[in-house]
Amino acid sequence: MALHVPKAPGFAQMLKEGAKHFSGLEEAVFRNIQACKELAQTTRTAYGPNGMNKMVINHLEKLFVTNDAATILRELEVQHPAAKMIVMASHMQEQEVGDGTNFVLVFAGALVELAEELLRIGLSVSEAVSIFPDSGHFNVDNIRVCKILGSGVFSSSVLHGMVFKKETEGDITSVKDAKIAVYSCPFDGMITETKGTVLIKTAEELMNFSKGEENLMDAQVKAIADTGANVIVTGGKVADMALHYANKYNIMLVRLNSKWDLRRLCKTVGATALPRLTPPVLEEMGHCDSVYLSEVGDTQVVVFKHEKEDGAISTIVLRGSTDNLMDDIERAVDDGVNTFKVLTRDKRLVPGGGATEIELAKQITSYGETCPGLEQYAIKKFAEAFEAIPRALAENSGVKANEVISKLYAVHQEGNKNVGLDIEAEVPAVKDMLEAGVLDTYLGKYWAIKLATNAAVTVLRVDQIIMAKPAGGPKPPSGKKDWDDDQHD
């Protein structure tokens, strides 16, 4: 009989076997800070226009080549609990603003790194975090992106309406002044709920039986054609007989498998999706200036086009030589559309290129010098964290960061608040960002600073990490990989 081995006294004996716990500054706080610093360091080199690309292969072995921090983090699946908090802050930035995720990571990383210095010189966590603070309507979904392989990026175009990578079902491939009936059901005859057996004794009976079905289908399609509809969009399969009658009455037929695409099309053309093959009334039909089948590169596309530019939805047709390139351009378009959305909420802009950060650092440092007691150290370090942004921009542009930051401080001391880093110069240089037209949205900057600060405070306030034993039994055997392949001796 095995002897019972008593656990060491203390916190460990209260936990299940296999559980881990870390506590105190050295074990918990500094360990968390290190994880956050490593994460910030990963994405820091991708910050700014001269940032490097990362090659990420996710768990499904899909390849991403991008410098978009949100995509990098989403595909990396970060496991460390403290680093996850910083990742969650960047996801919140993505949802709130749609851009500036890398700013959150770089700034939060700088905050925890400088907080570590304060903790190492003897300040308590509460003193280190004492100063941290606890119009329009635009739908981003209205801008669609259709990616078609081939040609180059400069062949991309914008179209008022929608583009689908589909072929038409029937013979009609182009309609002007289209009246569109949209059905969410299959374009087919009605099928009875119950199964039945029909006994046919003669050839005449057989002819009459199929004729009844044909006449019913003919009447249904004719009723739709009589309403003036000349384009039918269906969300289900198209029967051969229904297709024959659609061709007979010169109706263009388009099939969309995605119910989301069907909804967006209804929004674009002003139609109502009908659940049964009933003739639409005038209010249920959509209208579009032209619907036509076109070929872009070697890809067949159906285009629903509005001539006027006041439509609800527009599509950007992206061209590119590789899928990775088009994916990256799609992310850039997404960031641009989100920036427009932010500007409809708040039109205020701030100078970019590190100008805002240096001005904030300068003013917060001045405020810190007026504060008595230990909190002035935290205030000054908070100000210093803002230097991480122009520093990252300078490093990624290949110029000496310290030289650039000292130049920026010197110019800002003279009262030139709009001066930032000139990334196009080959030597450390500064220029007026307002004149150069390099601007950031006020809301994007506001949320980035707020979320990064909250994430850093949350990480620093953790003084103990307790991890339960992972659930689950033994892993299943890997087995033979290609067991279903034909054997060739």
LINPEVEN-V347738 format. One record per residue. N is the residue number from 0. RES is the residue in three letters. PHI is phi as a letter, one per 30 degrees, with the letter a starting at -180 (* if undefined). Layout:
# LINPEVEN-V347738
n->{N | N}
res->{RES | RES}
phi->{PHI | PHI}
This chain:
# LINPEVEN-V347738
n->{0 | 1 | 2 | 3 | 4 | 5 | 6 | 7 | 8 | 9 | 10 | 11 | 12 | 13 | 14 | 15 | 16 | 17 | 18 | 19 | 20 | 21 | 22 | 23 | 24 | 25 | 26 | 27 | 28 | 29 | 30 | 31 | 32 | 33 | 34 | 35 | 36 | 37 | 38 | 39 | 40 | 41 | 42 | 43 | 44 | 45 | 46 | 47 | 48 | 49 | 50 | 51 | 52 | 53 | 54 | 55 | 56 | 57 | 58 | 59 | 60 | 61 | 62 | 63 | 64 | 65 | 66 | 67 | 68 | 69 | 70 | 71 | 72 | 73 | 74 | 75 | 76 | 77 | 78 | 79 | 80 | 81 | 82 | 83 | 84 | 85 | 86 | 87 | 88 | 89 | 90 | 91 | 92 | 93 | 94 | 95 | 96 | 97 | 98 | 99 | 100 | 101 | 102 | 103 | 104 | 105 | 106 | 107 | 108 | 109 | 110 | 111 | 112 | 113 | 114 | 115 | 116 | 117 | 118 | 119 | 120 | 121 | 122 | 123 | 124 | 125 | 126 | 127 | 128 | 129 | 130 | 131 | 132 | 133 | 134 | 135 | 136 | 137 | 138 | 139 | 140 | 141 | 142 | 143 | 144 | 145 | 146 | 147 | 148 | 149 | 150 | 151 | 152 | 153 | 154 | 155 | 156 | 157 | 158 | 159 | 160 | 161 | 162 | 163 | 164 | 165 | 166 | 167 | 168 | 169 | 170 | 171 | 172 | 173 | 174 | 175 | 176 | 177 | 178 | 179 | 180 | 181 | 182 | 183 | 184 | 185 | 186 | 187 | 188 | 189 | 190 | 191 | 192 | 193 | 194 | 195 | 196 | 197 | 198 | 199 | 200 | 201 | 202 | 203 | 204 | 205 | 206 | 207 | 208 | 209 | 210 | 211 | 212 | 213 | 214 | 215 | 216 | 217 | 218 | 219 | 220 | 221 | 222 | 223 | 224 | 225 | 226 | 227 | 228 | 229 | 230 | 231 | 232 | 233 | 234 | 235 | 236 | 237 | 238 | 239 | 240 | 241 | 242 | 243 | 244 | 245 | 246 | 247 | 248 | 249 | 250 | 251 | 252 | 253 | 254 | 255 | 256 | 257 | 258 | 259 | 260 | 261 | 262 | 263 | 264 | 265 | 266 | 267 | 268 | 269 | 270 | 271 | 272 | 273 | 274 | 275 | 276 | 277 | 278 | 279 | 280 | 281 | 282 | 283 | 284 | 285 | 286 | 287 | 288 | 289 | 290 | 291 | 292 | 293 | 294 | 295 | 296 | 297 | 298 | 299 | 300 | 301 | 302 | 303 | 304 | 305 | 306 | 307 | 308 | 309 | 310 | 311 | 312 | 313 | 314 | 315 | 316 | 317 | 318 | 319 | 320 | 321 | 322 | 323 | 324 | 325 | 326 | 327 | 328 | 329 | 330 | 331 | 332 | 333 | 334 | 335 | 336 | 337 | 338 | 339 | 340 | 341 | 342 | 343 | 344 | 345 | 346 | 347 | 348 | 349 | 350 | 351 | 352 | 353 | 354 | 355 | 356 | 357 | 358 | 359 | 360 | 361 | 362 | 363 | 364 | 365 | 366 | 367 | 368 | 369 | 370 | 371 | 372 | 373 | 374 | 375 | 376 | 377 | 378 | 379 | 380 | 381 | 382 | 383 | 384 | 385 | 386 | 387 | 388 | 389 | 390 | 391 | 392 | 393 | 394 | 395 | 396 | 397 | 398 | 399 | 400 | 401 | 402 | 403 | 404 | 405 | 406 | 407 | 408 | 409 | 410 | 411 | 412 | 413 | 414 | 415 | 416 | 417 | 418 | 419 | 420 | 421 | 422 | 423 | 424 | 425 | 426 | 427 | 428 | 429 | 430 | 431 | 432 | 433 | 434 | 435 | 436 | 437 | 438 | 439 | 440 | 441 | 442 | 443 | 444 | 445 | 446 | 447 | 448 | 449 | 450 | 451 | 452 | 453 | 454 | 455 | 456 | 457 | 458 | 459 | 460 | 461 | 462 | 463 | 464 | 465 | 466 | 467 | 468 | 469 | 470 | 471 | 472 | 473 | 474 | 475 | 476 | 477 | 478 | 479 | 480 | 481 | 482 | 483 | 484 | 485 | 486 | 487 | 488}
res->{MET | ALA | LEU | HIS | VAL | PRO | LYS | ALA | PRO | GLY | PHE | ALA | GLN | MET | LEU | LYS | GLU | GLY | ALA | LYS | HIS | PHE | SER | GLY | LEU | GLU | GLU | ALA | VAL | PHE | ARG | ASN | ILE | GLN | ALA | CYS | LYS | GLU | LEU | ALA | GLN | THR | THR | ARG | THR | ALA | TYR | GLY | PRO | ASN | GLY | MET | ASN | LYS | MET | VAL | ILE | ASN | HIS | LEU | GLU | LYS | LEU | PHE | VAL | THR | ASN | ASP | ALA | ALA | THR | ILE | LEU | ARG | GLU | LEU | GLU | VAL | GLN | HIS | PRO | ALA | ALA | LYS | MET | ILE | VAL | MET | ALA | SER | HIS | MET | GLN | GLU | GLN | GLU | VAL | GLY | ASP | GLY | THR | ASN | PHE | VAL | LEU | VAL | PHE | ALA | GLY | ALA | LEU | VAL | GLU | LEU | ALA | GLU | GLU | LEU | LEU | ARG | ILE | GLY | LEU | SER | VAL | SER | GLU | ALA | VAL | SER | ILE | PHE | PRO | ASP | SER | GLY | HIS | PHE | ASN | VAL | ASP | ASN | ILE | ARG | VAL | CYS | LYS | ILE | LEU | GLY | SER | GLY | VAL | PHE | SER | SER | SER | VAL | LEU | HIS | GLY | MET | VAL | PHE | LYS | LYS | GLU | THR | GLU | GLY | ASP | ILE | THR | SER | VAL | LYS | ASP | ALA | LYS | ILE | ALA | VAL | TYR | SER | CYS | PRO | PHE | ASP | GLY | MET | ILE | THR | GLU | THR | LYS | GLY | THR | VAL | LEU | ILE | LYS | THR | ALA | GLU | GLU | LEU | MET | ASN | PHE | SER | LYS | GLY | GLU | GLU | ASN | LEU | MET | ASP | ALA | GLN | VAL | LYS | ALA | ILE | ALA | ASP | THR | GLY | ALA | ASN | VAL | ILE | VAL | THR | GLY | GLY | LYS | VAL | ALA | ASP | MET | ALA | LEU | HIS | TYR | ALA | ASN | LYS | TYR | ASN | ILE | MET | LEU | VAL | ARG | LEU | ASN | SER | LYS | TRP | ASP | LEU | ARG | ARG | LEU | CYS | LYS | THR | VAL | GLY | ALA | THR | ALA | LEU | PRO | ARG | LEU | THR | PRO | PRO | VAL | LEU | GLU | GLU | MET | GLY | HIS | CYS | ASP | SER | VAL | TYR | LEU | SER | GLU | VAL | GLY | ASP | THR | GLN | VAL | VAL | VAL | PHE | LYS | HIS | GLU | LYS | GLU | ASP | GLY | ALA | ILE | SER | THR | ILE | VAL | LEU | ARG | GLY | SER | THR | ASP | ASN | LEU | MET | ASP | ASP | ILE | GLU | ARG | ALA | VAL | ASP | ASP | GLY | VAL | ASN | THR | PHE | LYS | VAL | LEU | THR | ARG | ASP | LYS | ARG | LEU | VAL | PRO | GLY | GLY | GLY | ALA | THR | GLU | ILE | GLU | LEU | ALA | LYS | GLN | ILE | THR | SER | TYR | GLY | GLU | THR | CYS | PRO | GLY | LEU | GLU | GLN | TYR | ALA | ILE | LYS | LYS | PHE | ALA | GLU | ALA | PHE | GLU | ALA | ILE | PRO | ARG | ALA | LEU | ALA | GLU | ASN | SER | GLY | VAL | LYS | ALA | ASN | GLU | VAL | ILE | SER | LYS | LEU | TYR | ALA | VAL | HIS | GLN | GLU | GLY | ASN | LYS | ASN | VAL | GLY | LEU | ASP | ILE | GLU | ALA | GLU | VAL | PRO | ALA | VAL | LYS | ASP | MET | LEU | GLU | ALA | GLY | VAL | LEU | ASP | THR | TYR | LEU | GLY | LYS | TYR | TRP | ALA | ILE | LYS | LEU | ALA | THR | ASN | ALA | ALA | VAL | THR | VAL | LEU | ARG | VAL | ASP | GLN | ILE | ILE | MET | ALA | LYS | PRO | ALA | GLY | GLY | PRO | LYS | PRO | PRO | SER | GLY | LYS | LYS | ASP | TRP | ASP | ASP | ASP | GLN | HIS | ASP}
phi->{* | d | d | d | c | d | d | d | d | j | d | d | d | d | c | d | d | j | d | b | b | b | b | i | d | d | d | c | d | d | d | d | d | d | d | d | d | d | d | d | d | d | c | d | d | c | d | i | d | c | d | d | d | c | c | c | c | d | d | c | i | d | c | b | c | a | c | d | d | d | d | e | d | d | d | d | h | d | c | d | e | d | d | d | d | d | d | d | d | d | d | d | d | d | d | d | c | j | a | i | d | d | e | e | d | d | d | d | d | d | d | d | d | d | d | d | d | d | d | d | d | j | d | d | d | d | d | d | c | d | c | d | d | d | * | c | b | b | c | d | d | d | c | c | b | c | c | b | d | k | h | b | e | d | d | d | b | c | b | d | k | b | b | b | d | b | c | d | d | c | d | d | c | a | b | c | h | d | c | c | c | c | b | d | c | d | c | a | d | d | c | d | d | c | d | b | c | c | c | c | c | b | d | d | d | d | d | d | d | d | d | d | d | d | d | d | d | e | d | d | d | d | d | d | d | d | d | j | d | b | b | c | c | c | c | b | d | c | d | d | d | d | d | d | d | d | d | d | c | h | c | d | b | b | c | c | d | d | d | d | d | d | d | d | d | e | d | d | c | i | c | c | d | c | d | b | d | c | d | d | d | e | d | d | d | c | b | b | d | a | b | a | c | b | b | c | i | c | c | d | b | c | c | c | c | c | d | d | c | c | d | d | b | b | b | c | d | c | c | a | d | b | d | d | d | d | e | d | d | d | d | d | d | d | d | d | d | d | d | d | d | d | d | d | d | a | d | d | b | b | d | c | i | i | d | d | d | d | d | d | e | d | d | d | d | d | d | d | d | d | c | d | i | d | d | d | d | d | d | d | d | d | d | d | d | d | d | d | d | d | d | d | d | d | d | d | c | i | c | d | d | d | d | d | d | d | d | d | e | d | d | d | d | d | j | d | d | c | d | b | d | c | d | d | d | d | c | e | b | b | a | d | d | d | d | d | i | c | b | c | d | d | d | d | d | e | d | d | d | d | d | d | d | d | d | d | d | d | d | d | d | d | c | b | c | b | c | d | d | e | d | j | d | d | d | d | d | d | i | d | d | c | d | c | d | d | d | c | d}
